[in-house]
């Protein structure tokens, strides 16, 4: 090698390292929060931005093996606040003392403002970007007295250490943050892979065959964590009212969660044992939506309602709760809001009277055009760190 070649090599710039982001708040259940964060990660350029994840459970978080295969590091930190606050804080401090230099940003993915201590301690250990990302708009379980105190304190003082507030909808931001912080919140449209969730007649036939459903059956369905927030007992009563008016109707409910035993009992008690399938296995949800004819989600509250975006992408008429699910969730004309002040019988009547003329094959393009493709979401999310 001559001197000129050596000099040319010398002035080549060093490769830029990716932005390293620690994601806090993933659970061992693959729910809406995991779906959006993992979707963003999967559709990001890992040479530009790399996610790592905090596991506070002592056993794997949802899809941990897949995350690690994409280059993510999963850190174990058992945060047992109930065993004593000082022990809890010592654990956080020890973690950041060992690892703070590895991260450019910390994102606290939360359902409410009770625990954002990782953002506070991230500032003390020199991490420049501290982001709080709110994914919900109500309490699944009413917070304890101590939790309410923490929520009030964090709403009032979190601006001292949080650099950016994000949420899936303005409804979520207005509910969870202080008025001042809600006004400056960055709203991120929770996108999906619109090509994946596009309607498929092949998937429809195969999925229906798996669950013993005929092509001529009218099938109503819902999906979500088996949790009081999702209001699935009301859903089953609506299924029952639909079945009373149309004995040939069939029903699917997909999800996992703490209410499973209660929901299984309700299916039997309501006389739906022969016509309603509760699916708790991991399934191809794009095929699940293709197999349905209508989608119902009578949730008590939602930060956005990602399953509603997925269902509309597959061209399904959707029926969900008015007032507690953001209006921006509606993309297709066949999307309807119904008040929870109405009985399951009224819900059933409105659903049975619905008429949809939209071609299911075109709906994924409409969802994409509305800005709910995951590639658009990933671009917006990337801007949080610039």
N, C-alpha and C positions, 0 to 999 in steps of 0.2 A: 504494500500500500504506500503511495507517495504522500508527500506533505499536504498537497492540495486535497486529496481524498480524506486524509486524517482531519484536516481543518473543517471540511464540509460536514463530517460526522459530528464534530464537536459542537457545531452551531445548531444542530437539529433540536427542536423543542422537545422537552420531556412530555410523554403522554399525560393528558389531564386525567386526574382521578375522578371517578364518579362521585356525585353527592351521596353521602351515606346517611340514611334516614332510619331512626329507630321507631318502629311502630309499636305502640302500647295499646292494649285493650282487646286483643284477639282472644277468643274463647276456644273451648274444645268442641263447640257446636258450630256448624257451618250455617250461619244466619246471614241476615242482610248486611251487617257491618263487614263480616268476613268476605262476602261476595263482592262488595264494591272495592275494598282495599286490595284483595287478591287480584281482582280483575284489572285494577289500575297497574298493579305490579307486573302482571303477565303481559300487559300491552305497553310497557315502558321500555325504553332503550336502556339496558342495564349497564352500558358503557357510560351513560350520562347520569343515571340515578339508580341507586341500589338500596333496597329495603332490607332491614333486619327486623327481627320480631322478639318481643319479650313474652316469655311463657311464665305465668305465675301459678300454674296448676299442679306441677309435679308429675304430670303426664302430658302427652303430646297435645298441642293445639290442633285445630282442624287443618287438615291437609299439610301437616308439618313436613312430611317426607317430600311432597311436591315443591314446597317452598325452598327447602334446602337444595333440591336438585337444580333449581334456578339460580343458585348462588347466594341465597339468603342465609344468614347465621341466626339461629334461634337461641337466645340467652335465657337461662333458667334463673328466676328470682321469685322465691316464695314470699309474697307480700301478705302476711297474716296480721292485718291491722287489729283484729279482735284479740290477739294475744298480747297486746300492749303497744301503745303508740311509739314509745322510745325504741323498742325492738324493731318495729316497722320502719322507723326513720333510719336506724342504724343499717338496715338492709339496703335501703335506697342509697345512702351515702357510700357504703362499701361498693355497691355496683358502679356508681358513677366515678368513684376514685379509681377503679380498675379499668373502666371502659369509656369514660367521657371523651377522651381524645380520639376515639374511633368514629364519632358521629358529628355530622354537620347540622343535624336537626333531630328533634324529637316531636312525634305526633301522638297526642293523647286522644285516642278514639273513644268517645264517651257516650253514654245514654242519658246522663245528667251531670251536673257540676259538683257531685259529691267528692270525687277523688281525681284530682289533677296534680297531685303532689310530684309526679315525675317531671312535669313542666317546671314547677318551682325549683326543684333541686337541679334540673338541667341548667338553669340560669346560674346558680351558685357555682357550678362546675364548668362554666365557660362555653356552653353550647349556644350558638348564636341564634338559631331559629327554634322557637318553642311554640308549637301549634296545637290548639285544641280544636277537635273536629267532632261536632255534635251530630249524632245519627238518629235521634228520636225526638218526640214532641210530647211526651207524657211519661208518667211513672207506671211501670209494670207492677211493682210492689211499692206501696207507700213508704217513703223514707222514714227511718227512725228519727227520734228527737235529735240525736247527735249528727245524723246525716243531714237533717234540715239546717242545723247550725252551720255545718260545713258548706252546704249549698249557698246559703245566704252570704257567708264570708267570701266564698270564691267569686260569686257574682259581683261583689262590691270591690274586691281587691285584686282579682286575677290579672288585671291590666298591668300590674307592677312587674309581672314576669312572663306573661303570655305575649308573644309578638304578633300572632295572627289568630283570628277566630274564623272558623269555617263551619259550614253546615250543609245538609242536603236540600234544604228549602228555607225560605224566609220564615215560614210558619215555625219551623224547628228553632231557628235563631231567636225569634221573638219569645218563644216559650222558655228557652233554656238560659239565655244570656241576659245581662242587664240591658236596659234600653239603649244605653250609649254603645255598648259593645255589639248589640244586635244590628245597629245602624251601619257599622263598619265591617260586618261579617261578609266573607266571601262565600257566596252560594255556589256549590258545585253540583251540576246536574249529574245524578247518579246514572251513568250509562251502562249499557250491556253490549254484548257482541251481537249486533243486529242480524248478521248473517247466520249465526248459530241458532238464534231463536226464531228465525223465519219459519212460517208454516211449511210442513212437509207432509204430503199425503202418504208417503211411504212410512214415515215414522208413526203417523196416526194409525195406520192399519196394524203395524207391528205391536205398538203399545196396547191397543185395544185387544188384540189377540192374547197378549200376555195376561190380561186381567179378565178374560172371558166376556168382553164387551163386543156386541155386534155393531156393524157399520151403521145400522139403522137406529141404534140407541141414541137418545139425547142424553148427553153426559154433562153434568154440572161438577165443577171442581173448585178447590181452593188449596193454597200452599202457604206454609209458614211455620215458625216454631210453635210447638204445642204449649201455649202459654196464655195466661189470662188476658194479656194485651190483645191477642188475636180474636178473642170473643168467639171461640169455636163451639161452645155449647149453643149460643144463639144461632150460629151457622147451621148446626145440626137440626135445630128446631125449624129453620127455614127449609132445609132439605126435606124434613118430614112434611111440611106444609105443601111443598112442591109435589112430593110423592102422593099425597092424598088427592091432589087434583090430576096428577098424571102418573098412574101406577107403573108405567113403562120407563119412567125416568131413572137414571142411574147416577151415582155420585162417587167422587173421589176426594180424598183429603190427604195431602202429603206433608210430612213434617216429623220432627222429633222434639222431645222436650218433657218437662216435668208433669204436664197434664195428661200424658198418654193413657194411664190407667183410667182416669176419670172420663176421658173421651171414649175409650173403648166401651166402658159401661153405658155411657149415654147412647151410643150407637145401638146397643141391644135394647135398652129401656125404651127408646123411641121407635122401635120396630123397624130399624134400618139395617139389621144384620145381613139380610140377603141382597141388599141393593147398594150398600155403601162400603167401599174399600178404604181402609186406613193404611197408607203406605209410609212406613218408617225406615225403609231401606234407602240407601243412596241410589238415586235414579237419574236418568237422562231427562232433565226438566224440559229441554226443548221438545222431546217426544211427548212428555206429559201434557204440555200445553197444546200440542198438535192434536192430541187425542180428545181434548175437551171441546164442548160446544159453547159453554158459558163459564165465566170465572167470577167467584164471589169473594169479597174480603170485608166483612163487617167489623174491622178492627176498632178498638176503643181509641187508638191514636196511632199515627205513623209519622216518622220524620219525612218520608217521601212515599214509600211503598214500592220497593224495587220489583216485587213480583207482579205488580200491576203494569209496570213498563214491559216486563218480559211477556206477560199475557197479551198485551196490546200488540207487541211485535209479532206475535203469532196470529193476530187478527181476531182475538176473542172479544166478544161483548163483555164488559166488566161492570160489576155492581159493587159499590163500596160505600163506606160511611161518609155522610156529608158533615162538614164542620171540623172533623178531626183528621182528615187526610187532605194534604195540600191540593188546591185547585190545579196547580201546574202539573199534577200527575196525569190529568186528562189530556190525551193526545187525539184519540179517535172519536168520531161522532157517536159511536156505539157505547161510549163510556157514560155510566149513570151514577149519580150520587143519591143515596137514600138515607133518610134520617133514622137514627137508632131510637127515636121516640115512637117509631112505628113498630108494630108487632111483627113476628116472623111471618104471620099470615099475609100481612100487607106487603112485606118484602117479596113473598112468593108470588103474589098477584102481579106486582110490577115486573118481576123478572119473566113470568110466563107471558105477559102481554107484549114483551119487547120484540121488535122486528129489526133484523140487521140485513142490510143489502150490500155491505162492503165486501169486496173480494179479499179473502184472507191472504192471498199471495202478494198483494201490493202493500200490506200494512208495515212490513219491516222497513220499506223505503220511507214511509211517513214518519216512523219513529226515528230513523236516521236523520231525516230532514229537520225534525224538531230538536235536534241536538243531543239525543240520548244514546249515541253510539259510544262505546267504551274508549275508542281512540280519541274522541273529542274530550271526554272526561280526563283521560290521561294527560292531554296537553294542558288543560286548565289546572290540573293538580300539580303538574311540573312547575307552573308559574308561581306556586306558593313559595318555592325555594330560591327564586331569582331575586 
